[in-house]
């Protein structure tokens, strides 16, 4: 049986060893491997190199089942990161740069393919905590899909709701708190860490592990519980538009529902960060301490 993680590592090693930057052939092969890895055949029909608006490096189109990749922006972003490391005093070799370029492309493209996996979960999987949180994240898109299934158009209020959610995604605090985004980010950064370990690249492994731990804290550092923030935002918006009558009551019922599922499944502390559920002050403090110790270890290694 083919080990996809090892195949991805071989691809990255081949390019980095030959001092080749990620190119179209690399991207196509990587997408082929990731489609098999995430088992999303039928959920990704095409991939295009494209100029994307805003800060997006890559994007997944749920309706057309397409991946869009902004090559120039991706390359510029990873090289900016390399320059920042140089300024911080990190020893940056050419080998490290080529490995990092490939790894950055992996993390970014895998993130979008993970969204394809999430939509598949919503379609195919029985209701569980992850599916419930994904349905919350994809509420606008799922409303459009349901209307199409019923053979009708969205009414004006529903259109306003979907449009408002689309605009909200341009707000960093909202976008980063979305359960779908944090789950995709944490999962794909962990994949990057696995690949770095297979490559036996200590520097990239340390870098990847640090990114994983940092991603867990996103949303919490602002004093928010990420999933609760998204749920509250959606409920208040629906209440404002007249789609629901009591945003606060619906919020309480839904948060209770999420917590009941979490308790039933005995969700670990680690997974509470993955799902963006509320965590205790002690748990968050421990996570911050863990991250800071990793940073100090890397700084002391210079």
C-alpha positions as CSV (number, residue, x, y, z in Angstrom):
1,X,0.0,0.0,0.0
2,X,1.4,3.4,-1.0
3,X,2.4,5.7,1.9
4,X,1.2,9.1,0.6
5,X,3.2,11.0,3.3
6,X,6.4,9.3,2.2
7,X,5.5,10.1,-1.5
8,X,5.0,13.8,-0.6
9,X,8.4,13.8,1.2
10,X,10.1,12.2,-1.8
11,X,8.7,14.9,-4.1
12,X,9.9,17.7,-1.8
13,X,13.3,16.1,-1.4
14,X,13.7,15.7,-5.1
15,X,13.0,19.4,-5.7
16,X,15.0,20.7,-2.8
17,X,18.0,18.4,-3.4
18,X,18.1,19.6,-7.0
19,X,17.6,23.2,-5.9
20,X,14.4,23.6,-7.8
21,X,11.6,25.8,-6.7
22,X,8.0,24.6,-6.7
23,X,6.8,24.7,-10.3
24,X,3.7,23.7,-12.2
25,X,4.8,20.0,-12.4
26,X,5.4,20.1,-8.6
27,X,2.0,21.6,-7.9
28,X,0.2,19.1,-10.2
29,X,1.9,16.1,-8.6
30,X,1.3,17.5,-5.1
31,X,-2.4,18.0,-5.8
32,X,-2.7,14.4,-7.2
33,X,-1.1,13.0,-4.0
34,X,-3.2,15.2,-1.7
35,X,-6.5,14.2,-3.5
36,X,-5.6,10.6,-2.8
37,X,-4.4,11.4,0.8
38,X,-7.6,13.2,1.7
39,X,-9.8,10.8,-0.4
40,X,-11.6,13.7,-2.1
41,X,-11.9,12.3,-5.6
42,X,-15.1,13.9,-7.0
43,X,-14.7,16.9,-4.8
44,X,-11.8,18.5,-6.8
45,X,-12.3,18.6,-10.5
46,X,-9.6,21.1,-11.6
47,X,-6.8,23.3,-10.3
48,X,-5.9,26.7,-11.8
49,X,-3.0,29.2,-11.4
50,X,-4.8,32.5,-10.9
51,X,-4.4,36.0,-9.5
52,X,-6.5,36.0,-6.4
53,X,-7.9,39.2,-4.8
54,X,-7.1,40.3,-1.3
55,X,-4.7,38.3,0.9
56,X,-5.8,34.9,-0.4
57,X,-2.9,32.7,-1.5
58,X,-5.1,29.7,-2.6
59,X,-8.9,29.1,-2.6
60,X,-11.3,26.2,-2.9
61,X,-14.5,26.8,-4.9
62,X,-17.2,24.5,-3.4
63,X,-19.6,24.9,-6.3
64,X,-17.3,24.3,-9.2
65,X,-15.0,22.0,-7.1
66,X,-11.9,23.9,-8.2
67,X,-8.7,24.9,-6.5
68,X,-7.2,28.3,-7.3
69,X,-3.5,29.0,-6.6
70,X,-1.9,32.4,-6.7
71,X,1.7,31.2,-7.5
72,X,3.3,34.7,-7.5
73,X,1.7,35.6,-4.1
74,X,2.7,32.2,-2.6
75,X,6.3,32.5,-3.7
76,X,6.5,36.1,-2.5
77,X,5.0,35.2,0.9
78,X,7.4,32.4,1.6
79,X,10.4,34.5,0.5
80,X,9.2,37.3,2.8
81,X,9.2,34.7,5.6
82,X,12.8,33.6,4.8
83,X,14.0,37.3,4.8
84,X,12.4,37.8,8.3
85,X,14.2,34.7,9.6
86,X,17.5,36.1,8.2
87,X,16.9,39.4,10.0
88,X,16.2,37.5,13.2
89,X,19.6,35.8,13.0
90,X,18.4,32.4,11.8
91,X,21.1,30.5,9.8
92,X,19.3,30.2,6.4
93,X,21.1,27.8,4.0
94,X,20.1,27.3,0.4
95,X,18.9,23.7,1.3
96,X,16.7,25.1,4.0
97,X,15.2,27.7,1.6
98,X,14.3,25.1,-1.1
99,X,12.8,22.8,1.5
100,X,10.8,25.6,3.0
101,X,9.4,26.8,-0.3
102,X,8.1,23.3,-1.1
103,X,6.7,22.9,2.4
104,X,5.0,26.3,2.3
105,X,3.3,25.3,-1.0
106,X,2.3,22.0,0.6
107,X,0.7,23.7,3.6
108,X,-1.2,26.3,1.5
109,X,-2.5,23.8,-1.1
110,X,-3.3,21.1,1.4
111,X,-5.3,23.6,3.4
112,X,-7.7,24.1,0.4
113,X,-7.9,20.4,-0.3
114,X,-8.8,19.9,3.4
115,X,-11.8,22.2,2.8
116,X,-12.8,19.7,0.1
117,X,-12.6,17.0,2.7
118,X,-14.7,19.0,5.1
119,X,-17.5,19.4,2.5
120,X,-17.3,15.7,1.9
121,X,-17.7,15.1,5.6
122,X,-20.8,17.4,5.7
123,X,-22.3,15.4,2.8
124,X,-21.4,11.9,3.8
125,X,-20.8,11.7,7.5
126,X,-23.3,11.1,10.3
127,X,-23.8,14.0,12.7
128,X,-20.9,14.4,15.1
129,X,-19.1,17.4,16.7
130,X,-16.9,18.1,13.7
131,X,-19.8,18.0,11.3
132,X,-21.9,20.3,13.4
133,X,-19.1,22.8,13.6
134,X,-18.5,22.6,9.8
135,X,-22.2,23.1,9.2
136,X,-21.9,26.3,11.2
137,X,-18.9,27.4,9.2
138,X,-20.5,26.7,5.9
139,X,-24.0,27.9,6.8
140,X,-24.2,30.4,3.9
141,X,-23.1,27.9,1.2
142,X,-25.3,25.1,2.7
143,X,-28.3,27.4,2.6
144,X,-27.7,28.0,-1.2
145,X,-27.3,24.3,-1.7
146,X,-30.5,23.5,0.2
147,X,-32.4,26.1,-1.9
148,X,-31.1,24.5,-5.1
149,X,-32.1,21.1,-3.9
150,X,-35.6,22.5,-3.2
151,X,-35.7,24.0,-6.7
152,X,-36.1,27.6,-5.4
153,X,-34.1,30.8,-5.3
154,X,-33.0,32.4,-2.0
155,X,-35.5,35.0,-0.8
156,X,-34.1,38.6,-0.3
157,X,-33.5,38.1,3.4
158,X,-31.5,34.8,2.8
159,X,-29.5,36.6,0.1
160,X,-28.6,39.3,2.6
161,X,-27.6,36.7,5.2
162,X,-25.3,34.9,2.7
163,X,-23.9,38.1,1.4
164,X,-23.2,39.4,4.9
165,X,-21.4,36.1,5.8
166,X,-19.3,36.5,2.7
167,X,-18.3,40.0,3.7
168,X,-17.5,38.8,7.3
169,X,-14.8,36.5,5.9
170,X,-12.8,39.6,5.1
171,X,-12.6,40.4,8.8
172,X,-9.5,38.7,10.2
173,X,-11.1,38.0,13.6
174,X,-14.1,36.3,12.0
175,X,-12.1,34.4,9.4
176,X,-9.6,33.0,11.8
177,X,-12.3,32.0,14.3
178,X,-14.2,29.9,11.8
179,X,-14.1,26.2,12.9
180,X,-13.5,25.1,9.3
181,X,-10.5,27.4,9.0
182,X,-8.8,26.6,12.3
183,X,-9.4,22.8,11.7
184,X,-7.9,23.0,8.2
185,X,-5.0,25.1,9.4
186,X,-4.0,22.9,12.4
187,X,-4.5,19.7,10.4
188,X,-2.4,20.8,7.4
189,X,0.4,22.3,9.6
190,X,0.6,18.9,11.3
191,X,0.9,17.3,8.0
192,X,3.8,19.6,7.2
193,X,5.4,18.6,10.5
194,X,5.1,14.9,9.6
195,X,6.7,15.5,6.2
196,X,9.6,17.5,7.9
197,X,10.2,14.5,10.2
198,X,10.2,12.1,7.3
199,X,12.8,14.3,5.6
200,X,14.8,14.3,8.8
201,X,15.0,18.0,8.6
202,X,15.3,19.2,12.2
203,X,15.1,23.0,11.4
204,X,11.9,22.6,9.4
205,X,10.4,20.2,11.9
206,X,11.0,22.8,14.7
207,X,9.5,25.5,12.5
208,X,6.5,23.3,11.6
209,X,5.9,22.3,15.2
210,X,6.0,25.9,16.3
211,X,3.4,26.9,13.7
212,X,1.1,24.1,14.9
213,X,1.2,25.3,18.5
214,X,0.7,28.9,17.5
215,X,-2.3,28.0,15.3
216,X,-4.0,26.4,18.3
217,X,-4.0,29.8,20.1
218,X,-5.6,31.8,17.3
219,X,-8.8,33.4,18.4
220,X,-8.3,32.7,22.1
221,X,-5.6,35.4,22.6
222,X,-8.2,38.0,21.9
223,X,-10.2,36.8,24.9
224,X,-12.7,34.9,22.7
225,X,-13.8,31.3,22.4
226,X,-13.6,31.0,18.6
227,X,-16.5,28.7,18.0
228,X,-18.7,30.6,20.4
229,X,-17.8,33.9,18.6
230,X,-18.8,32.5,15.2
231,X,-22.1,31.0,16.6
232,X,-22.9,34.3,18.3
233,X,-22.1,36.3,15.1
234,X,-24.4,34.1,13.0
235,X,-27.2,34.1,15.5
236,X,-27.1,37.9,16.0
237,X,-27.1,38.4,12.2
238,X,-30.0,36.0,11.7
239,X,-31.9,37.8,14.5
240,X,-31.2,41.2,13.0
241,X,-32.5,40.0,9.6
242,X,-35.6,38.4,11.1
243,X,-34.5,34.8,10.3
244,X,-34.7,33.9,14.1
245,X,-36.6,35.5,17.0
246,X,-34.2,35.1,19.9
247,X,-30.4,35.1,19.1
248,X,-29.4,34.7,22.8
249,X,-31.6,31.7,23.4
250,X,-30.5,30.0,20.2
251,X,-26.8,30.7,21.1
252,X,-27.2,29.1,24.5
253,X,-29.0,26.1,23.1
254,X,-26.4,25.6,20.4
255,X,-23.4,26.0,22.7
256,X,-25.0,23.6,25.1
257,X,-25.4,21.2,22.2
258,X,-21.8,21.4,21.2
259,X,-20.6,20.9,24.8
260,X,-22.9,17.9,25.3
261,X,-21.4,16.2,22.2
262,X,-17.9,17.1,23.3
263,X,-18.5,15.6,26.8
264,X,-20.1,12.5,25.3
265,X,-17.1,12.0,23.0
266,X,-14.7,12.8,25.9
267,X,-13.0,15.4,23.7
268,X,-9.4,15.9,24.9
269,X,-7.9,19.2,25.9
270,X,-5.8,19.0,22.6
271,X,-9.0,18.6,20.5
272,X,-10.8,21.5,22.3
273,X,-8.2,23.8,20.6
274,X,-8.7,21.9,17.3
275,X,-12.4,22.5,17.4
276,X,-12.2,26.0,18.8
277,X,-14.3,25.1,21.9
278,X,-14.1,27.1,25.1
279,X,-11.1,26.2,27.2
280,X,-10.2,27.0,30.8
281,X,-7.8,29.8,31.7
282,X,-5.4,27.2,33.1
283,X,-5.4,25.3,29.8
284,X,-4.8,28.4,27.7
285,X,-2.0,29.5,30.0
286,X,-0.4,26.1,29.7
287,X,-0.6,26.3,25.9
288,X,0.9,29.8,25.9
289,X,3.7,28.6,28.1
290,X,4.3,25.6,25.8
291,X,4.6,27.9,22.8
292,X,6.9,30.4,24.6
293,X,9.2,27.6,25.7
294,X,9.5,26.4,22.1
295,X,10.2,29.9,20.9
296,X,12.9,30.3,23.5
297,X,14.5,27.0,22.6
298,X,14.7,28.1,19.0
299,X,16.2,31.5,19.9
300,X,18.7,29.9,22.2
301,X,19.8,27.5,19.4
302,X,20.9,30.4,17.2
